[in-house]
């Protein structure tokens, strides 16, 4: 599989402010997620060990951005 393109947080923010619609996946482990004060409200939490189960629920009509720590 080819490497997925990467964008910076600032680039994502700019694109979202410009009205681009994304599906955002928060793939941080539960401990990291609970301890973080940085949460994107629109993000869907997806545990990496349940990734395949989550795939069917991810919209395919817009870009997907996954983030972790």
C-alpha positions as CSV (number, residue, x, y, z in Angstrom):
1,X,0.0,0.0,0.0
2,X,1.3,3.5,-0.8
3,X,1.9,5.9,1.9
4,X,-1.1,8.1,2.7
5,X,-0.6,11.8,2.2
6,X,0.0,13.8,5.3
7,X,-1.2,17.2,6.2
8,X,-0.4,19.4,9.2
9,X,-2.8,20.5,11.9
10,X,-2.6,24.0,10.5
11,X,-3.4,22.8,7.0
12,X,-6.4,20.8,8.3
13,X,-7.7,23.8,10.2
14,X,-7.4,26.1,7.2
15,X,-9.2,23.6,5.0
16,X,-12.0,23.1,7.5
17,X,-12.4,26.9,7.9
18,X,-12.6,27.1,4.1
19,X,-15.6,24.8,4.3
20,X,-14.0,21.5,3.2
21,X,-15.8,18.5,4.7
22,X,-13.7,15.8,6.3
23,X,-14.3,12.6,8.2
24,X,-11.9,12.8,11.2
25,X,-10.8,9.7,13.0
26,X,-9.2,9.9,16.4
27,X,-7.1,6.7,16.7
28,X,-5.4,7.5,20.0
29,X,-5.5,4.8,22.6
30,X,-8.1,5.2,25.4
31,X,-5.5,6.4,28.0
32,X,-4.2,9.1,25.6
33,X,-7.7,10.2,24.7
34,X,-8.8,10.5,28.3
35,X,-5.7,12.5,29.4
36,X,-5.8,14.9,26.5
37,X,-7.3,18.4,26.5
38,X,-7.1,18.5,22.7
39,X,-10.2,16.8,21.2
40,X,-11.7,17.6,17.9
41,X,-15.4,17.6,18.6
42,X,-16.3,16.2,15.1
43,X,-13.9,13.4,15.3
44,X,-15.0,9.8,15.6
45,X,-13.1,7.6,18.0
46,X,-11.8,4.4,16.4
47,X,-9.7,2.0,18.4
48,X,-6.9,0.5,16.2
49,X,-7.7,-3.0,17.4
50,X,-11.3,-2.5,16.1
51,X,-10.3,-0.8,12.9
52,X,-11.8,-3.4,10.5
53,X,-15.1,-3.2,12.3
54,X,-15.2,0.6,12.0
55,X,-14.5,0.7,8.3
56,X,-18.1,0.1,7.2
57,X,-19.2,3.1,9.2
58,X,-16.7,5.5,7.7
59,X,-18.3,7.7,5.0
60,X,-16.6,7.3,1.6
61,X,-17.9,10.5,0.1
62,X,-15.3,12.9,1.6
63,X,-11.6,12.8,2.6
64,X,-10.7,10.9,5.8
65,X,-8.1,12.3,8.2
66,X,-6.8,10.0,11.0
67,X,-4.8,11.3,13.9
68,X,-3.0,9.9,16.9
69,X,-0.3,10.9,19.3
